[in-house]
């Protein structure tokens, strides 16, 4: 179980299994080659069924993919919301991940969402607020 306060011994609470990825466990993890990722880390993610994909040594351009995602999360979500704790942060990130994958238009995908959406040709356009109106999903009803 994830603790909301640090343990008394001063160590950091480290979620595992379903607590680490509450929406769905990823199939693979792209990461840099930092020494912080030791044998214990790689054994743990392997046990969780996640394939480890460290970037190539000496290829900092590959790190841009992760940095782009972090920047998008900050600009489009976290810089606009006051977070009131770990549980609130998890709810916000889960809601944003659902919006990002199901409704947000991506130029690289010809303005479609990563999970794809059907074309709605008939009906009035209605805006559905996401994250208390921070973003909107537009649908026809």
Secondary structure, DSSP 8 states (H G I E B T S, - for coil): ---SS--TTS------GGGTSSS---SEEEE---TTS-HHHHHHHHHTT-EEEE--TT-GGGGHHHHHHHHHHHHHTGGGS---SHHHHHHHHHHHHHHHHHT--BGGGTTB-TT------SS-EEEEEETTTTEEEEEE-
